[in-house]
């Protein structure tokens, strides 16, 4: 029986050409260059006079405004 290193070498010699045939050779090319600190441009938000908040929307459309005020607990996790 062949030793482990020579067996692994034979497996590599046989398998890598098969991988090249299946996936193709040289299709990957060089890695893309990373771009650091590239400024991102956002579209300006148009100032619309018709923008209303949730309170005004509830009044205008006769809806209900639900506000949940949580009581903050101080003094540890068991308080």
Secondary structure, 3 states (H helix, E strand, C coil): CCCHHHHHHHHHHHHHHHHHHHHCCCCCCCCCCCCCCCCCCCCCCCCCCCCCCHHHHHHHCCCCCCCCCCCCCCCCCCC
